[in-house]
Amino acid sequence: MPTFAVNMKHPPESCPMFDAEVRKRFKEAIARRQEVAAKHEIKVLSGCTSILEHLILFVVEAPSQVTVEDYFIEVGLASWNNIEIKQVRLVEDVLRTL
């Protein structure tokens, strides 16, 4: 299954750290992420954040980029983040082909 790197960035004024409504939506999104991922046949490999850069990073396996888009819309993270999705290869997979 293809692997995608998902980079999300938001402005400081809509950061969950500083905006109570966005914080509530962020907690709801994180609580639902595995349930919604299963619905979209997505496997979340990793998720992390750089708080002061207002950056959220995910690595997922998914059938297609459209599926990834649908997932982040439904889970709610697209409502306050600009999202960039790139199909990538795991380094381990590249090493096997060398």
Secondary structure, DSSP 8 states (H G I E B T S, - for coil): --EEEEEEE--GGG-TTT-HHHHHHHHHHHHHHHHHHHHTT-EEEEEEEEGGGTEEEEEEE-S-HHHHHHHHHHHSGGGT-EEEEEEE--HHHHHHH-
